[in-house]
């Protein structure tokens, strides 16, 4: 009788992996399999999971409304900072905040997002008719939404802002107010707006995004502490990137406007 030799351990593992890969060719199949196998077998555990899921679903809208409120409060504070700085110092200050945060490993909203918060704050003040005393009455630490210890002016303003937000998330607010047009962005990404020129506001926002990104890149690269932390090779890479970008912009400019007549 002929013996059938068992596969070597490595062969068995390879075959197993091949079988798994052949049954699950996409990450979605893998994810669905893993999630399906993570279900609980005990009835008590299932009931607990269901209760937790219901709580999590209920918490998401509240968290999103809080995010909208925090964005408005952040926008209000940013306006006060901007007003307190000398002319021309707002952009450098904002770039410095981003650089310091990046150096320490933190992540901040983009400059475009910062502008959204500030425009949202303007819209909120306009619609709620918030007064200067109410704005000045806000506590210095506005990351906390609790207003129990605040004076009546701050509580009145928070009540107005809460009504202004309503049940909307931050993205819904930005879209409803035309600050961040998600529909236009989706149309543009899908190429459906070929016959529809972008609005002046959209063009200006695109310009501001490019200009601010360039300023942030320049200020970050020229920050002495950050620059000296790089190697010589990284210095050369950065210089090549900046020079390449400058050459490309110059080339595009000439194609659009032609060369200056001497």
Helices and strands as residue ranges (DSSP letters): H 9-23, H 27-37, H 43-84, H 90-103, H 111-128, H 132-136, H 152-165, H 170-176, H 182-190, H 200-222, H 224-228, H 232-257
